[in-house]
Amino acid sequence: MTPVLDTDYVEEDARLRDHFEWVLLLLRAQEPKSGGPRESMLDELEGYLARGAFPRNTLAKGLRSPIFVDDSGTNCAVAHLLGATGATALVEWIRVAMNTARIDDMPIPRLEAWCLEHGLRRCELALIQPSYDCEDNQECQDVRYSPGPGCVATPKPDGTECLDEEGTCQDGHCVLDPDDGCTVADGRGDFATLLALLFLIRLARSRMRG
């Protein structure tokens, strides 16, 4: 049976796939494979990407907005990682208390403890969560709504602090401070090479769509 595509979300799903591919490239480049909990979490994220079952925020009609668990019970990427490790009670608590919040706006001690246990830093969870158009707190972009073109993003000045002062903006992207232990390019990976790989992935995908 041929699956029925939800045409309202085809473009959004493609954006999410691009985002998760980018995140995986960055996070896998930080540390060599060790077989520990961190690598398991990145493998789990890769599986989440491969399945392609992303949540739908029906509460924000016509707008892109985060949602931790949607009405049908589909988890966002971070909720999926938590659930895969048995932290279902925490997933449910976040769903009830702050279902549409960004990771940066979740000051939850249990979430911090989970990060420590599973080899991920809090700023990396924030990277895993996609950005959303026309949000005032979008990292390194000033996004405004304009009639006609819709959401228009302007890069913030280089050097602007981002990710709770753990990084700085460069060319509209947040580059994490190599001194804080949470960096996407710390000598173990070539950031320019990663960006080139991401470009090739997106180019190949766009040709497939065409």
TAHUVEN-V536746 format. One line per field, one symbol per residue. ss: DSSP state (@ for helix, = for strand, . for the rest). phi: phi as a letter, one per 30 degrees, with the letter a starting at -180 (. if undefined). A space follows every 50 residues. Layout:
# TAHUVEN-V536746
ss = ???
phi = ???
This chain:
# TAHUVEN-V536746
ss = ......@@@@@@@@@@@@@@@@@@@@@@@@......@@@@@@@@@@@@@@ @.................=.....=.@@@@@@@@...@@@@@@@@@@@.. ..@@@...@@@@@@@@@@...@@@@@@@............======...= =====.....==....====..====..............@@@@@@@@@@ @@@@@@@@@.
phi = .dddddddcedddddddeddddddedddddbddbiddddddddddddddd diccdcdddcdibdadbdbddcidddddddddddcjddddedddeddadc ddedccdcedddddeddciccedddddddddbdicdcddibccbdbejdi dccbedeejddbhhicabdbhibdcddddcibbcbcjcbcdddddddddd dddddddddd
